[in-house]
Amino acid sequence: MNPVLLWFHQLGSPPVFDRFAARWAPWCHGIALAVMAVGLWQAFQVPADYQQGDSFRIFYIHVPSAMLSLSIFAVMAAYSAIALIWRIKLCEILAMACAPIGAAFTVITLVTGSIWGKPMWGTWWDWDPRLTTELILLFLYLGVIGLYNAIDDRRTAARAAGFLAIVGVALLPVIKYSVVWWNSLHQGQTISLFGESKMDASMALPFWLMFVGVQFWFAGSLLVRARADNLRREAGKDWVARLVAQP
């Protein structure tokens, strides 16, 4: 078997995944904090925007969080699809661990968007297409979390909640292109991962640092939450007992 495929196959073992998560989660969080600290420091060094003044600096928190709120839902749906098709328990665990993290970043997106919108639009909230669809995304995350916790059997609960995640992924392109399809107060795309960005290069570095930082934070948080769920499911197994007995 290909060494990479063999590694992924072994990672599906609960004890192996537990050791992997315990080892790498602190590294992910440590890298995230370091990179985001530099990113935030850089965000205060760049010049003020010629139209928005200093209020634009919340962009460096708002936009990476918004992008991550969408990508986490896509990752959750992908894990859910794999779990439903191939019955891989670890993918169920990872999918359900995504939901609270994604919900948190969606809340950050909505809150920072409101703070940014107040001086720009003169209101904390407007039923703008982008804001409204992002709010619907939060409700979908909460629906996945609620459904997963409403069913006692963990595997049945993960399948039901995973199906909702797969259906809900249809909302993602609506959120992304809402500013194009409808008349919107929300500004258009400023940063592009693969195309030309509209932001001046001198202002882009803090964004990319924050973007990388939140990715590592998500990875670390995913490992922590998945490890906890994995241990709850495996409670009573010998390897968990030995782990608990360690000094």
Disulfide bonds with the S-S distance in Angstrom:
none
